[in-house]
Amino acid sequence: MPAALTVLMNAGPWLPVPPPDYGGIENVVATLVPELRARGHRVVLATVGASALEADEHLSVFPTGQFGSITGPYNQMMGIAHAHMRAVLERLAVGDIDLVHDHLEVVGPAILAAARDTVPPVLQTLHWDLAKHPDFYGGFAGAGRIFFAGVSASQLARAHPTLRRQALGAVPLATPLPPAEPVPAGEHLLTLGRITSVKGYDLAARAAGSLGARLVMAGPVAGFADPAALAAALAEPDHPAAGLGDVRYFRQEVEPHVDGSTVTWIGSVGGPAKEELLRTARAVLFPLRWDEPGGTAVVEAMSAGVPVVAMRRGVLPELVDHGVTGWLADDDEEFVGYLSRVDELDRQACREVAVRRFSPAAMAARYETLYRRVLTLAGGARVRLPGMRGVHGGTGPTG
């Protein structure tokens, strides 16, 4: 068995791990950590105090997730990620961490790079659209100590050449496999994720209304978890919610089609309620207007035995077997047409493909390989035997 590593898994300060409902990055971390620990590695999880995921050690600054502040004024939210990273640096100074697996957009690699060789080598997973932050990632140089992993080949193909040269490859996302076998489809179609213009959920709402097909829309709007929270914010004369782009999009493009009967917005949902809503859906819809980089919710749907209907963009052709696990459309008209064909797809086949291609164990094995490569490339991998601690192969007792 290869020597075990102590990995600091930096999930960031935005949501608990696992998240109670919405939270793609945090769901990935919640899937990866148990698998790494099962393979003998020690994981220090940098997150928020409300995280319930088991780890060898927890590190947090904030007691609860700060996602509600992420779209706030710059002068109110700018210090959140930096306060979190200050605690990460203090923990790394102890000297027993072999590698940092970072998931904190921009701030993570920026601060870790500034620390230079006083911190261990770093692998950052790029969960987002790589057209974002061109001024940072386009000029960033990891100095042979900070490397990147994409979540799909299509995502990395769109990266700035400077960033692509520092990427070690793509690791497809995974989600925990539901223990139950697929069940017969219920009556509803489903959207699952943050309601924002690039997700194209207005098309799903319009299409469902025109077809008379029941659609349940689950996910937050600009950090507001449900209709009541959004309505309360909009009722305050001085609340900034009305000026937020996602709120304007929802009110202008989506809400006019939400009638509470055929089309319903229920907000964020998690736990058993989400599991039941997902596994009984006829299909999960992804009418994308952008090149989705990772597609966690796509894998989540197929793992539950639920087919998807999506635009042929971004990572979707890498995930969906057209005509087997879902339908891929090239335009709005084709997307609407495929909604009438979701019942042609075999739900058991969806589950079998997901188990074979997107299992948590497969994701962990790929990351373990990348960890070893990062340590080799960085020169001076600090490893220890399973059950041991101490820098550079020391033999102090596990604590």
FENLIN-V605767 format. One record per helix or strand of 2 or more residues. SS is the DSSP state (H for helix, E for strand). FROM is the first residue (numbers start at 1). TO is the last residue. Records with the same first field share a line. If there is no record, write none. Layout:
SS: FROM-TO, FROM-TO
//
This chain:
E: 6-10, 42-47, 57-60, 99-102, 121-125, 146-150, 167-170, 189-192, 215-218, 263-267, 284-286, 308-311, 326-329, 388-389, 396-397
H: 24-38, 67-69, 74-92, 107-114, 116-118, 134-137, 153-157, 161-165, 197-199, 201-211, 227-235, 240-243, 245-257, 271-279, 296-303, 316-319, 332-344, 347-357, 360-378
//
